[in-house]
Amino acid sequence: MSDMSEAPRMERGDDPVGRMSNNHQFKLLADIPVRMSVEVGSTSLRLAEVMDLAEGSIVELDRQADDLLDIMVNGALIAKGEVVTVNGRYGIRIIDIAATETRLAGIERRG
């Protein structure tokens, strides 16, 4: 993902305890689990259309086949990427990291 070079830096005076180093503070946060998901596309359907879906149904999405996919962490866009296979499983290659403002805006919407 990111090398954290754009992450805001805490000054020593910002440390409420005054004894923890920045590295130690990061380690405290590093173990917090987050959910990463990849969005291929979306569409709007009427309920009747959803109820008519059956095996073999095709639902057209709002993206072109060659568009990059949205990589989301806890619902916030963090990057764009493309599908790859790794040992027979799907993976995602990160192509573009979202701007800090975009990532933070996603967090603020749910706050």
A tleap script that builds the chain and sets N, CA, C and O, in Angstrom:
source leaprc.protein.ff14SB
mol = sequence {
  NMET SER ASP MET SER GLU ALA PRO ARG MET
  GLU ARG GLY ASP ASP PRO VAL GLY ARG MET
  SER ASN ASN HIE GLN PHE LYS LEU LEU ALA
  ASP ILE PRO VAL ARG MET SER VAL GLU VAL
  GLY SER THR SER LEU ARG LEU ALA GLU VAL
  MET ASP LEU ALA GLU GLY SER ILE VAL GLU
  LEU ASP ARG GLN ALA ASP ASP LEU LEU ASP
  ILE MET VAL ASN GLY ALA LEU ILE ALA LYS
  GLY GLU VAL VAL THR VAL ASN GLY ARG TYR
  GLY ILE ARG ILE ILE ASP ILE ALA ALA THR
  GLU THR ARG LEU ALA GLY ILE GLU ARG ARG
  CGLY
}
set mol.1.N position { 0.835 -1.182 0.000 }
set mol.1.CA position { 0.000 0.000 0.000 }
set mol.1.C position { 0.872 1.234 0.000 }
set mol.1.O position { 1.607 1.457 -0.962 }
set mol.2.N position { 0.820 2.025 1.015 }
set mol.2.CA position { 1.546 3.277 1.078 }
set mol.2.C position { 2.760 3.125 1.972 }
set mol.2.O position { 2.787 2.289 2.875 }
set mol.3.N position { 3.771 3.952 1.706 }
set mol.3.CA position { 4.948 3.905 2.559 }
set mol.3.C position { 4.816 4.859 3.743 }
set mol.3.O position { 5.781 5.085 4.473 }
set mol.4.N position { 3.649 5.404 3.927 }
set mol.4.CA position { 3.325 6.312 5.029 }
set mol.4.C position { 4.065 7.642 4.933 }
set mol.4.O position { 4.082 8.398 5.904 }
set mol.5.N position { 4.685 7.955 3.772 }
set mol.5.CA position { 5.409 9.215 3.655 }
set mol.5.C position { 4.474 10.412 3.687 }
set mol.5.O position { 4.906 11.524 3.990 }
set mol.6.N position { 3.178 10.200 3.374 }
set mol.6.CA position { 2.225 11.299 3.394 }
set mol.6.C position { 1.459 11.381 4.708 }
set mol.6.O position { 0.643 12.283 4.895 }
set mol.7.N position { 1.714 10.456 5.611 }
set mol.7.CA position { 0.986 10.444 6.876 }
set mol.7.C position { 1.413 11.633 7.727 }
set mol.7.O position { 2.588 12.000 7.747 }
set mol.8.N position { 0.456 12.232 8.429 }
set mol.8.CA position { 0.827 13.353 9.294 }
set mol.8.C position { 1.772 12.906 10.394 }
set mol.8.O position { 1.606 11.828 10.964 }
set mol.9.N position { 2.735 13.710 10.682 }
set mol.9.CA position { 3.713 13.391 11.717 }
set mol.9.C position { 3.285 14.047 13.030 }
set mol.9.O position { 2.838 15.194 13.047 }
set mol.10.N position { 3.427 13.310 14.116 }
set mol.10.CA position { 3.129 13.860 15.432 }
set mol.10.C position { 4.389 14.480 16.001 }
set mol.10.O position { 5.466 13.889 15.928 }
set mol.11.N position { 4.261 15.631 16.550 }
set mol.11.CA position { 5.372 16.275 17.243 }
set mol.11.C position { 5.409 15.753 18.669 }
set mol.11.O position { 4.408 15.244 19.173 }
set mol.12.N position { 6.536 15.873 19.311 }
set mol.12.CA position { 6.701 15.369 20.685 }
set mol.12.C position { 5.646 15.961 21.619 }
set mol.12.O position { 5.156 15.275 22.515 }
set mol.13.N position { 5.299 17.218 21.416 }
set mol.13.CA position { 4.306 17.857 22.273 }
set mol.13.C position { 2.906 17.311 22.079 }
set mol.13.O position { 2.048 17.507 22.940 }
set mol.14.N position { 2.644 16.612 20.939 }
set mol.14.CA position { 1.325 16.054 20.675 }
set mol.14.C position { 1.092 14.747 21.419 }
set mol.14.O position { -0.041 14.269 21.473 }
set mol.15.N position { 2.128 14.164 21.987 }
set mol.15.CA position { 2.031 12.885 22.681 }
set mol.15.C position { 1.409 13.128 24.051 }
set mol.15.O position { 2.049 13.737 24.907 }
set mol.16.N position { 0.165 12.663 24.286 }
set mol.16.CA position { -0.495 12.960 25.559 }
set mol.16.C position { 0.224 12.361 26.761 }
set mol.16.O position { 0.158 12.911 27.860 }
set mol.17.N position { 0.904 11.246 26.564 }
set mol.17.CA position { 1.606 10.625 27.682 }
set mol.17.C position { 3.004 11.211 27.814 }
set mol.17.O position { 3.534 11.338 28.918 }
set mol.18.N position { 3.602 11.572 26.664 }
set mol.18.CA position { 4.926 12.168 26.695 }
set mol.18.C position { 6.048 11.167 26.788 }
set mol.18.O position { 7.213 11.560 26.836 }
set mol.19.N position { 5.736 9.874 26.815 }
set mol.19.CA position { 6.777 8.867 26.944 }
set mol.19.C position { 6.876 7.955 25.736 }
set mol.19.O position { 7.872 7.246 25.595 }
set mol.20.N position { 5.872 7.946 24.849 }
set mol.20.CA position { 5.883 7.034 23.709 }
set mol.20.C position { 6.563 7.675 22.510 }
set mol.20.O position { 6.332 8.848 22.213 }
set mol.21.N position { 7.398 6.909 21.822 }
set mol.21.CA position { 8.009 7.406 20.587 }
set mol.21.C position { 6.991 7.275 19.463 }
set mol.21.O position { 6.020 6.529 19.582 }
set mol.22.N position { 7.216 8.009 18.359 }
set mol.22.CA position { 6.325 7.907 17.201 }
set mol.22.C position { 6.259 6.479 16.696 }
set mol.22.O position { 5.184 6.001 16.330 }
set mol.23.N position { 7.404 5.781 16.670 }
set mol.23.CA position { 7.441 4.405 16.197 }
set mol.23.C position { 6.584 3.507 17.086 }
set mol.23.O position { 5.866 2.647 16.576 }
set mol.24.N position { 6.646 3.687 18.375 }
set mol.24.CA position { 5.849 2.877 19.296 }
set mol.24.C position { 4.359 3.166 19.100 }
set mol.24.O position { 3.540 2.248 19.153 }
set mol.25.N position { 4.007 4.416 18.876 }
set mol.25.CA position { 2.604 4.769 18.651 }
set mol.25.C position { 2.088 4.099 17.389 }
set mol.25.O position { 0.963 3.601 17.365 }
set mol.26.N position { 2.906 4.083 16.338 }
set mol.26.CA position { 2.494 3.419 15.112 }
set mol.26.C position { 2.294 1.935 15.354 }
set mol.26.O position { 1.334 1.355 14.846 }
set mol.27.N position { 3.174 1.310 16.113 }
set mol.27.CA position { 3.042 -0.118 16.394 }
set mol.27.C position { 1.736 -0.423 17.117 }
set mol.27.O position { 1.148 -1.484 16.906 }
set mol.28.N position { 1.279 0.487 17.961 }
set mol.28.CA position { -0.001 0.285 18.645 }
set mol.28.C position { -1.150 0.244 17.639 }
set mol.28.O position { -2.091 -0.532 17.807 }
set mol.29.N position { -1.081 1.069 16.601 }
set mol.29.CA position { -2.134 1.121 15.595 }
set mol.29.C position { -2.000 0.016 14.556 }
set mol.29.O position { -2.993 -0.384 13.948 }
set mol.30.N position { -0.796 -0.479 14.348 }
set mol.30.CA position { -0.529 -1.426 13.276 }
set mol.30.C position { -1.300 -2.734 13.432 }
set mol.30.O position { -1.540 -3.410 12.431 }
set mol.31.N position { -1.691 -3.112 14.622 }
set mol.31.CA position { -2.397 -4.369 14.850 }
set mol.31.C position { -3.915 -4.243 14.745 }
set mol.31.O position { -4.624 -5.232 14.930 }
set mol.32.N position { -4.428 -3.048 14.453 }
set mol.32.CA position { -5.871 -2.864 14.321 }
set mol.32.C position { -6.316 -3.477 12.992 }
set mol.32.O position { -5.808 -3.094 11.938 }
set mol.33.N position { -7.250 -4.418 13.029 }
set mol.33.CA position { -7.690 -5.041 11.775 }
set mol.33.C position { -8.561 -4.087 10.956 }
set mol.33.O position { -9.383 -3.355 11.508 }
set mol.34.N position { -8.373 -4.104 9.648 }
set mol.34.CA position { -9.202 -3.333 8.719 }
set mol.34.C position { -9.662 -4.279 7.621 }
set mol.34.O position { -9.052 -5.329 7.417 }
set mol.35.N position { -10.708 -3.932 6.923 }
set mol.35.CA position { -11.256 -4.773 5.863 }
set mol.35.C position { -10.937 -4.155 4.506 }
set mol.35.O position { -11.378 -3.047 4.204 }
set mol.36.N position { -10.165 -4.878 3.688 }
set mol.36.CA position { -9.868 -4.421 2.341 }
set mol.36.C position { -10.805 -5.136 1.376 }
set mol.36.O position { -11.007 -6.346 1.476 }
set mol.37.N position { -11.371 -4.384 0.448 }
set mol.37.CA position { -12.224 -4.969 -0.579 }
set mol.37.C position { -11.915 -4.304 -1.908 }
set mol.37.O position { -11.327 -3.224 -1.957 }
set mol.38.N position { -12.317 -4.960 -2.976 }
set mol.38.CA position { -12.090 -4.458 -4.326 }
set mol.38.C position { -13.443 -4.359 -5.014 }
set mol.38.O position { -14.206 -5.325 -5.039 }
set mol.39.N position { -13.735 -3.195 -5.570 }
set mol.39.CA position { -15.010 -2.989 -6.246 }
set mol.39.C position { -14.803 -3.025 -7.753 }
set mol.39.O position { -14.075 -2.207 -8.315 }
set mol.40.N position { -15.451 -3.981 -8.393 }
set mol.40.CA position { -15.368 -4.143 -9.839 }
set mol.40.C position { -16.246 -3.110 -10.528 }
set mol.40.O position { -15.869 -2.571 -11.569 }
set mol.41.N position { -17.388 -2.834 -9.972 }
set mol.41.CA position { -18.331 -1.875 -10.539 }
set mol.41.C position { -19.637 -1.963 -9.797 }
set mol.41.O position { -19.769 -2.727 -8.841 }
set mol.42.N position { -20.598 -1.188 -10.232 }
set mol.42.CA position { -21.909 -1.211 -9.585 }
set mol.42.C position { -22.972 -0.825 -10.603 }
set mol.42.O position { -22.667 -0.392 -11.714 }
set mol.43.N position { -24.204 -0.988 -10.204 }
set mol.43.CA position { -25.335 -0.601 -11.033 }
set mol.43.C position { -26.539 -0.413 -10.120 }
set mol.43.O position { -26.527 -0.858 -8.972 }
set mol.44.N position { -27.553 0.230 -10.617 }
set mol.44.CA position { -28.814 0.383 -9.882 }
set mol.44.C position { -29.866 -0.489 -10.543 }
set mol.44.O position { -30.017 -0.488 -11.764 }
set mol.45.N position { -30.581 -1.221 -9.729 }
set mol.45.CA position { -31.645 -2.096 -10.223 }
set mol.45.C position { -32.910 -1.841 -9.422 }
set mol.45.O position { -32.854 -1.439 -8.260 }
set mol.46.N position { -34.042 -2.079 -10.052 }
set mol.46.CA position { -35.302 -2.072 -9.313 }
set mol.46.C position { -35.416 -3.411 -8.591 }
set mol.46.O position { -34.827 -4.401 -9.028 }
set mol.47.N position { -36.149 -3.452 -7.517 }
set mol.47.CA position { -36.314 -4.680 -6.751 }
set mol.47.C position { -36.847 -5.803 -7.633 }
set mol.47.O position { -36.420 -6.949 -7.495 }
set mol.48.N position { -37.761 -5.497 -8.525 }
set mol.48.CA position { -38.317 -6.513 -9.420 }
set mol.48.C position { -37.216 -7.134 -10.282 }
set mol.48.O position { -37.239 -8.335 -10.550 }
set mol.49.N position { -36.258 -6.321 -10.714 }
set mol.49.CA position { -35.149 -6.835 -11.523 }
set mol.49.C position { -34.261 -7.769 -10.699 }
set mol.49.O position { -33.793 -8.788 -11.205 }
set mol.50.N position { -34.033 -7.428 -9.451 }
set mol.50.CA position { -33.237 -8.288 -8.571 }
set mol.50.C position { -33.962 -9.616 -8.357 }
set mol.50.O position { -33.340 -10.678 -8.376 }
set mol.51.N position { -35.260 -9.553 -8.156 }
set mol.51.CA position { -36.037 -10.774 -7.917 }
set mol.51.C position { -36.086 -11.664 -9.159 }
set mol.51.O position { -36.281 -12.874 -9.043 }
set mol.52.N position { -35.911 -11.077 -10.347 }
set mol.52.CA position { -35.918 -11.855 -11.593 }
set mol.52.C position { -34.564 -12.492 -11.903 }
set mol.52.O position { -34.470 -13.271 -12.852 }
set mol.53.N position { -33.514 -12.190 -11.138 }
set mol.53.CA position { -32.197 -12.763 -11.408 }
set mol.53.C position { -32.232 -14.275 -11.201 }
set mol.53.O position { -32.864 -14.779 -10.273 }
set mol.54.N position { -31.547 -14.972 -12.077 }
set mol.54.CA position { -31.465 -16.429 -11.987 }
set mol.54.C position { -30.072 -16.845 -12.413 }
set mol.54.O position { -29.296 -16.021 -12.897 }
set mol.55.N position { -29.747 -18.119 -12.239 }
set mol.55.CA position { -28.455 -18.612 -12.702 }
set mol.55.C position { -28.298 -18.283 -14.176 }
set mol.55.O position { -29.203 -18.515 -14.977 }
set mol.56.N position { -27.146 -17.744 -14.522 }
set mol.56.CA position { -26.884 -17.382 -15.911 }
set mol.56.C position { -27.265 -15.951 -16.254 }
set mol.56.O position { -26.932 -15.471 -17.338 }
set mol.57.N position { -27.961 -15.256 -15.346 }
set mol.57.CA position { -28.312 -13.851 -15.597 }
set mol.57.C position { -27.042 -13.023 -15.683 }
set mol.57.O position { -26.049 -13.325 -15.020 }
set mol.58.N position { -27.076 -11.982 -16.497 }
set mol.58.CA position { -25.948 -11.070 -16.618 }
set mol.58.C position { -26.410 -9.688 -16.196 }
set mol.58.O position { -27.442 -9.198 -16.654 }
set mol.59.N position { -25.643 -9.070 -15.327 }
set mol.59.CA position { -25.935 -7.711 -14.867 }
set mol.59.C position { -24.800 -6.824 -15.350 }
set mol.59.O position { -23.643 -7.034 -14.987 }
set mol.60.N position { -25.133 -5.831 -16.172 }
set mol.60.CA position { -24.116 -4.929 -16.701 }
set mol.60.C position { -23.740 -3.904 -15.633 }
set mol.60.O position { -24.610 -3.310 -14.996 }
set mol.61.N position { -22.436 -3.705 -15.447 }
set mol.61.CA position { -21.932 -2.765 -14.453 }
set mol.61.C position { -21.547 -1.447 -15.119 }
set mol.61.O position { -21.549 -1.336 -16.345 }
set mol.62.N position { -21.220 -0.457 -14.302 }
set mol.62.CA position { -20.950 0.900 -14.782 }
set mol.62.C position { -19.501 1.136 -15.192 }
set mol.62.O position { -19.091 2.288 -15.329 }
set mol.63.N position { -18.719 0.091 -15.390 }
set mol.63.CA position { -17.307 0.250 -15.750 }
set mol.63.C position { -16.981 -0.496 -17.028 }
set mol.63.O position { -17.625 -1.483 -17.385 }
set mol.64.N position { -15.959 0.007 -17.705 }
set mol.64.CA position { -15.427 -0.692 -18.870 }
set mol.64.C position { -14.550 -1.840 -18.373 }
set mol.64.O position { -14.029 -1.788 -17.258 }
set mol.65.N position { -14.389 -2.861 -19.188 }
set mol.65.CA position { -13.614 -4.040 -18.792 }
set mol.65.C position { -12.156 -3.705 -18.505 }
set mol.65.O position { -11.517 -4.396 -17.711 }
set mol.66.N position { -11.611 -2.656 -19.135 }
set mol.66.CA position { -10.198 -2.317 -18.931 }
set mol.66.C position { -9.984 -1.211 -17.895 }
set mol.66.O position { -8.856 -0.753 -17.713 }
set mol.67.N position { -11.051 -0.772 -17.212 }
set mol.67.CA position { -10.912 0.241 -16.157 }
set mol.67.C position { -10.215 -0.353 -14.935 }
set mol.67.O position { -10.340 -1.545 -14.654 }
set mol.68.N position { -9.484 0.487 -14.217 }
set mol.68.CA position { -8.895 0.051 -12.949 }
set mol.68.C position { -9.988 -0.149 -11.916 }
set mol.68.O position { -11.031 0.502 -11.974 }
set mol.69.N position { -9.753 -1.036 -10.984 }
set mol.69.CA position { -10.717 -1.345 -9.932 }
set mol.69.C position { -10.451 -0.493 -8.700 }
set mol.69.O position { -9.309 -0.109 -8.446 }
set mol.70.N position { -11.498 -0.192 -7.931 }
set mol.70.CA position { -11.361 0.570 -6.686 }
set mol.70.C position { -10.931 -0.367 -5.571 }
set mol.70.O position { -11.538 -1.418 -5.364 }
set mol.71.N position { -9.880 0.017 -4.852 }
set mol.71.CA position { -9.417 -0.733 -3.687 }
set mol.71.C position { -9.841 0.072 -2.470 }
set mol.71.O position { -9.439 1.222 -2.294 }
set mol.72.N position { -10.652 -0.546 -1.646 }
set mol.72.CA position { -11.253 0.140 -0.507 }
set mol.72.C position { -10.742 -0.482 0.802 }
set mol.72.O position { -10.544 -1.694 0.888 }
set mol.73.N position { -10.536 0.359 1.807 }
set mol.73.CA position { -10.248 -0.106 3.160 }
set mol.73.C position { -11.315 0.482 4.061 }
set mol.73.O position { -11.443 1.700 4.180 }
set mol.74.N position { -12.075 -0.392 4.692 }
set mol.74.CA position { -13.210 0.009 5.526 }
set mol.74.C position { -14.129 0.976 4.796 }
set mol.74.O position { -14.646 1.920 5.393 }
set mol.75.N position { -14.332 0.739 3.504 }
set mol.75.CA position { -15.255 1.542 2.711 }
set mol.75.C position { -14.672 2.813 2.122 }
set mol.75.O position { -15.354 3.493 1.356 }
set mol.76.N position { -13.437 3.156 2.452 }
set mol.76.CA position { -12.802 4.369 1.927 }
set mol.76.C position { -11.860 4.003 0.782 }
set mol.76.O position { -11.070 3.067 0.905 }
set mol.77.N position { -11.936 4.725 -0.317 }
set mol.77.CA position { -11.072 4.492 -1.464 }
set mol.77.C position { -9.636 4.829 -1.088 }
set mol.77.O position { -9.351 5.947 -0.658 }
set mol.78.N position { -8.722 3.857 -1.249 }
set mol.78.CA position { -7.320 4.121 -0.949 }
set mol.78.C position { -6.422 3.999 -2.172 }
set mol.78.O position { -5.329 4.566 -2.209 }
set mol.79.N position { -6.899 3.240 -3.193 }
set mol.79.CA position { -6.049 3.016 -4.358 }
set mol.79.C position { -6.883 2.486 -5.515 }
set mol.79.O position { -8.066 2.182 -5.365 }
set mol.80.N position { -6.236 2.383 -6.677 }
set mol.80.CA position { -6.810 1.754 -7.864 }
set mol.80.C position { -5.858 0.642 -8.280 }
set mol.80.O position { -4.648 0.754 -8.086 }
set mol.81.N position { -6.399 -0.431 -8.850 }
set mol.81.CA position { -5.540 -1.532 -9.222 }
set mol.81.C position { -6.147 -2.416 -10.285 }
set mol.81.O position { -7.222 -2.136 -10.814 }
set mol.82.N position { -5.433 -3.499 -10.592 }
set mol.82.CA position { -5.886 -4.452 -11.592 }
set mol.82.C position { -5.787 -5.862 -11.031 }
set mol.82.O position { -4.967 -6.140 -10.155 }
set mol.83.N position { -6.631 -6.745 -11.544 }
set mol.83.CA position { -6.682 -8.126 -11.074 }
set mol.83.C position { -5.481 -8.896 -11.616 }
set mol.83.O position { -5.106 -8.756 -12.780 }
set mol.84.N position { -4.893 -9.706 -10.752 }
set mol.84.CA position { -3.828 -10.640 -11.123 }
set mol.84.C position { -4.168 -11.984 -10.483 }
set mol.84.O position { -5.047 -12.063 -9.624 }
set mol.85.N position { -3.473 -13.035 -10.899 }
set mol.85.CA position { -3.628 -14.317 -10.217 }
set mol.85.C position { -2.321 -14.649 -9.523 }
set mol.85.O position { -1.238 -14.427 -10.063 }
set mol.86.N position { -2.442 -15.184 -8.318 }
set mol.86.CA position { -1.298 -15.571 -7.502 }
set mol.86.C position { -1.570 -16.974 -6.985 }
set mol.86.O position { -2.465 -17.183 -6.166 }
set mol.87.N position { -0.792 -17.931 -7.469 }
set mol.87.CA position { -0.968 -19.330 -7.052 }
set mol.87.C position { -2.415 -19.798 -7.225 }
set mol.87.O position { -2.958 -20.475 -6.352 }
set mol.88.N position { -3.032 -19.440 -8.339 }
set mol.88.CA position { -4.396 -19.874 -8.617 }
set mol.88.C position { -5.470 -19.090 -7.905 }
set mol.88.O position { -6.648 -19.428 -8.016 }
set mol.89.N position { -5.100 -18.046 -7.172 }
set mol.89.CA position { -6.079 -17.214 -6.461 }
set mol.89.C position { -6.042 -15.814 -7.046 }
set mol.89.O position { -5.046 -15.400 -7.638 }
set mol.90.N position { -7.140 -15.091 -6.872 }
set mol.90.CA position { -7.166 -13.705 -7.311 }
set mol.90.C position { -6.308 -12.843 -6.400 }
set mol.90.O position { -6.205 -13.095 -5.200 }
set mol.91.N position { -5.701 -11.837 -6.981 }
set mol.91.CA position { -4.961 -10.831 -6.242 }
set mol.91.C position { -5.218 -9.488 -6.909 }
set mol.91.O position { -5.914 -9.412 -7.921 }
set mol.92.N position { -4.667 -8.458 -6.353 }
set mol.92.CA position { -4.827 -7.119 -6.929 }
set mol.92.C position { -3.471 -6.433 -6.941 }
set mol.92.O position { -2.791 -6.364 -5.918 }
set mol.93.N position { -3.086 -5.930 -8.092 }
set mol.93.CA position { -1.840 -5.159 -8.229 }
set mol.93.C position { -2.210 -3.689 -8.105 }
set mol.93.O position { -3.044 -3.182 -8.855 }
set mol.94.N position { -1.588 -3.015 -7.158 }
set mol.94.CA position { -1.873 -1.603 -6.938 }
set mol.94.C position { -1.164 -0.792 -8.009 }
set mol.94.O position { 0.048 -0.902 -8.195 }
set mol.95.N position { -1.939 0.023 -8.706 }
set mol.95.CA position { -1.432 0.839 -9.803 }
set mol.95.C position { -1.311 2.295 -9.379 }
set mol.95.O position { -0.368 2.980 -9.774 }
set mol.96.N position { -2.267 2.776 -8.569 }
set mol.96.CA position { -2.306 4.195 -8.206 }
set mol.96.C position { -2.834 4.340 -6.784 }
set mol.96.O position { -3.911 3.838 -6.462 }
set mol.97.N position { -2.083 5.020 -5.944 }
set mol.97.CA position { -2.520 5.297 -4.568 }
set mol.97.C position { -3.361 6.580 -4.581 }
set mol.97.O position { -2.975 7.573 -5.197 }
set mol.98.N position { -4.497 6.553 -3.906 }
set mol.98.CA position { -5.365 7.728 -3.839 }
set mol.98.C position { -4.678 8.851 -3.064 }
set mol.98.O position { -3.882 8.594 -2.160 }
set mol.99.N position { -4.989 10.081 -3.420 }
set mol.99.CA position { -4.445 11.243 -2.715 }
set mol.99.C position { -4.887 11.208 -1.255 }
set mol.99.O position { -5.952 10.684 -0.930 }
set mol.100.N position { -4.069 11.760 -0.396 }
set mol.100.CA position { -4.371 11.785 1.038 }
set mol.100.C position { -5.743 12.395 1.296 }
set mol.100.O position { -6.496 11.897 2.134 }
set mol.101.N position { -6.075 13.468 0.583 }
set mol.101.CA position { -7.362 14.140 0.789 }
set mol.101.C position { -8.516 13.196 0.485 }
set mol.101.O position { -9.529 13.206 1.185 }
set mol.102.N position { -8.368 12.378 -0.563 }
set mol.102.CA position { -9.409 11.426 -0.933 }
set mol.102.C position { -9.562 10.367 0.140 }
set mol.102.O position { -10.683 10.024 0.516 }
set mol.103.N position { -8.448 9.843 0.639 }
set mol.103.CA position { -8.507 8.811 1.668 }
set mol.103.C position { -9.139 9.356 2.942 }
set mol.103.O position { -9.979 8.695 3.552 }
set mol.104.N position { -8.741 10.554 3.346 }
set mol.104.CA position { -9.282 11.139 4.573 }
set mol.104.C position { -10.744 11.505 4.424 }
set mol.104.O position { -11.505 11.394 5.386 }
set mol.105.N position { -11.157 11.940 3.237 }
set mol.105.CA position { -12.566 12.290 3.011 }
set mol.105.C position { -13.454 11.062 3.214 }
set mol.105.O position { -14.561 11.168 3.743 }
set mol.106.N position { -12.960 9.897 2.789 }
set mol.106.CA position { -13.734 8.662 2.982 }
set mol.106.C position { -13.899 8.334 4.446 }
set mol.106.O position { -14.950 7.837 4.853 }
set mol.107.N position { -12.900 8.596 5.236 }
set mol.107.CA position { -12.972 8.343 6.672 }
set mol.107.C position { -13.914 9.329 7.341 }
set mol.107.O position { -14.694 8.942 8.211 }
set mol.108.N position { -13.854 10.598 6.950 }
set mol.108.CA position { -14.680 11.630 7.564 }
set mol.108.C position { -16.162 11.411 7.301 }
set mol.108.O position { -16.988 11.747 8.149 }
set mol.109.N position { -16.522 10.854 6.138 }
set mol.109.CA position { -17.930 10.621 5.809 }
set mol.109.C position { -18.581 9.677 6.805 }
set mol.109.O position { -19.770 9.808 7.096 }
set mol.110.N position { -17.815 8.723 7.334 }
set mol.110.CA position { -18.378 7.740 8.257 }
set mol.110.C position { -18.190 8.129 9.709 }
set mol.110.O position { -18.665 7.426 10.601 }
set mol.111.N position { -17.515 9.225 9.961 }
set mol.111.CA position { -17.204 9.611 11.338 }
set mol.111.C position { -18.339 10.196 12.087 }
set mol.111.O position { -18.189 10.555 13.255 }
savepdb mol mol.pdb
quit
